[in-house]
Amino acid sequence: MKLCIVVGARPNFIKAAPLVTAIRKFQKKHKDLSFFILHTGQHFDVNMSDVFFNEMKIPKPDYQLDVKDGTTHGRQTGEMLMKAEEVLMKERPDMVISIGDTNSTLAGALAAAKLNIPISHVEAGLRMYNKTLAEDVNRVVTDHMSTLLFTPSAVGTKNLKNEGFPKSAVWQYGDVMYDALLQFDKIAEKTTKVYKELKLKTKEFVLVTMHRVENTFSIERARYILDALVGLSKEIKIVLPLHPRTRNLLKEHSLFEYYSEHLTIIDPVGYLDMLVLEKHAKLVVTDSGGVQKEAFYQRTPCVFLFDVTTSWKELVQLGWMTEVAPKSAAQVLRALKKALHAKPGKKGNPYGKGNAAELMIGKIIEHLKKK
């Protein structure tokens, strides 16, 4: 039984780690079980890729396609598809595991589908129900090509049921990101560097991430958020690990130095440092789906800055996250101040027990053994 794990971007790397751990565990019993990692190259920066493999003990990718970020969605996905197809034709795995909602997710699944290789979709069923969003398109199409659909929660399962997916194909096992946090949380506290270097104090800073094209396609839109953060910095320290796309935008408009004077801008950090920053922040402000959940698992309130509602509905329902569609700096600042002083959300975790990856790999093996 040969499995192929497709990765390409930060969220994929984090979710792949517990899957690799689970496969290694099953290999002790199933001697014929093997796997290889196919890295599309979607995130190729050292701080956006290599650091995750090193920290999370993920094996070096067996194949690196070197399809860089920065092209159009169609061209990027097309190049990934062509190169991934060549690898799959050579390796002929019994199952391709596509994770999440990135272009790498879709390209890996498309390549497998064209070669009649079964697909498992990790993080199936999530929807924003907005066809203008690449990640929503990627999820829907990948779901429809998949043999096994692994949903992280009841919301994802219900979405697939409503869309007519057969019950026998849908398996609600939980969120592999929760698995990853449980696996690496204590290690992160012992090894963190950034938290100590910045001399941060628990609950005395706000952590911000900002990378989506929708928030960085224009300097006007970006300034709605950044100017609001400058206003909030008068009350509390702002720590901003800056995505390369956002950094380039600010430098293009000669604004990097200005924002650096008011905000603590640092390079993107690895997974372990990010866990610690999220855990000790008073508030997390982000446009990332993964960071939303990591903040929730750390019981840190979060503000989601995006025009469309989150696919992680439970975070809002439990009161741990506020959604804000940026319309002006003043509007964003009001929302941030309100969230900064809001009460904690409700107890509960709708995303499983921390053993999702093991259940998924077990189901994949069971499925392949029946073939």
C-alpha positions, 0 to 999 in steps of 0.5 A: 500500500503506497500513499502520496501526501500532497503539500505546498503551503503552510497549512498543508505542512502543519496538517501533514505532520500528524498524518506522517506520525500516524503512518509511521505508527501503522507501518509497525503493523502493516509492513507493506505500507509506504508513503512519499511526499510531493511538494508543489513548491507553492510556498518556497520561501525558507520561512514559509516552507523549510522551517516547518519540515525541520521543526515538525520532523516531516521527512524531506519531500521526495518530489519538489515540483518548484511551482512558485507562488506569484503567478495566476491561479490558473497557471499555477494550478496548471503547472502543478497538475502537469508536474504532479501527473508525471510523478504519479504516473511514475510512482503509481500510489494506491491513494493520494491524500490531498489536504485543505483548500490550496491550489496544491490541494486541487492540483494533486487531486486533479492529477490523481483523478485523471489517472484513476487513483483514489483520493482522500480529502483531509478537511472536506466539507468546509464551505464559504459558499462563494465561488469568487474565492479560490479556496472555496472552489478548490474544496468543492472540486476536490470533494467531488473527486474524492473517494474518502472525505474526512470532515473536521466537524459536524458542520462539514458533515452536514454540508456534504449531506446537503450536497448529496454525498453518500454517507458511506464516503464521509467520515467525521474524525476531527481536525488534524490541526488539533492533533498537531497542536497536542503533539507540539505544544509542549515542545514549542514552549521549550524551544521558542525563540521569538517570544523571548527575543521580543521580551513579550509578556503574556496577554500584553500584546496582539498577534496579527497575520495578514496575507490574503490577496483580498486584503493585500491587492491594493494599498488602500485595502491594506491600510484599512487594517494597518492604520487600525493596528497603528491606532490600537498600538497606542493601547497595546503592543502589536506583533506582526509576522509579515508575509512576503506579499504584504511586505512587498506591497508596503515597500512598493508604496514606501510605507514599510518604514512608517508602519515599522515605527508603530508596529513590531514587524518581524519575519514570518515565523515557524510553527513552534514560535507561532503556537507560543505567540498565539497562546500568550497573545491577548488577541489574535487578528488574522485573515488565515483559516488555520490561525483562527483555529490555532488561536481557538485551541489556545483559547485566545480570542480572535478577529477574522478580517475578511469580506466573507464569513469563515468556513469554521462556523463553530468559532463564531458560534462559541464566541471565540471569534469575531468576523469583520469585513474591513471597510475603513480604518476607523471601523476596523479599529472599533471592532479590534478595541471591542474584541480586545476587551470582550469576555472569553468564549464558551467551553467546548471543542467540536473538532475531535479528540486529537486522534483524527490523523490516526483514524484517517490513516486507519480508514485509508488502510481499511479501504485499500485492504478491501480492494 
